[in-house]
Amino acid sequence: MHNLRWMKDAYTLPIGTSIGHVHLKVSNLSRSLEFYCELLGFKLMAMYGDQAAFISAGGYHHHIGLNTWYSKDASPAPVHSTGLFHTAILYPTRKDLAFAFHRLRLVNYPITGASDHGVSEAIYLNDPDQNGVELYVDRPRDQWPTKKDGSIEMYTRSLDIASLMKEIE
């Protein structure tokens, strides 16, 4: 690791900076497209031969890239190794998250967790290659729990699924 202690001034990313997309190594492109497009609802934007696909929410060039360049027919990465923990997909409303959860239940897709983090509510699952996926919705900032010093107080509690599902009743 490079020694950055010589830098005198702290650096903070500019306001408006965001993370644009994630690119995942997958073992089977068509299986991954079925999961991300048919189940979760992403739209296929472009193919790169038969080895890569670029998918989007809302018509952006791509939010997720999927490729088999180094991973065709490979096994999932070991759980106890370095790498991506999960990809987080932010839904615009709580109702949208409820609908996504409902779709997963309709096909009995395995859920690995459902949490209330104070600042957000989240459903966790794995894609076909065991890459973690978080489907979540943020609470309005004025509802985020804070500590006495004003910092955010995130936590992990069980998600109230019954309350979430009332969004689509």
VENTATA-V637160 format. One record per backbone hydrogen bond with DSSP energy under -0.5 kcal/mol. NH is the residue of the N-H (numbers start at 1). CO is the residue of the C=O. Records with the same first field share a line. If there is no record, write none. Layout:
NH: CO ; CO
This chain:
4: 2
7: 4
17: 14
20: 18
22: 63
24: 22 ; 65
26: 24 ; 67
32: 28
33: 29
34: 30
35: 31
36: 32
37: 33
38: 33 ; 34
39: 34 ; 35
40: 35
41: 37
42: 36
43: 56
45: 54
46: 54
48: 52
49: 47
51: 48
52: 48
53: 66
54: 46
55: 64
56: 43
60: 57
63: 55
64: 55
65: 22
66: 53
67: 24
68: 51
72: 68
73: 27
74: 71
81: 78 ; 79
87: 132
89: 87 ; 134
90: 88
91: 89 ; 136
97: 93
98: 94
99: 95
100: 96
101: 97
102: 98
103: 99
104: 100
105: 101
106: 102
107: 103
108: 105
109: 104
112: 124
113: 124
115: 122
116: 157
117: 115 ; 120
119: 117
121: 137
122: 115
123: 135
124: 113
125: 133
127: 131
130: 127
132: 85
133: 125
134: 87
135: 123 ; 133
136: 89 ; 134
137: 121
139: 119
143: 140
144: 141
147: 151
150: 147
153: 145
154: 152
155: 117
157: 116
159: 114
161: 159
164: 160
165: 161
166: 162
167: 164
168: 165
169: 166
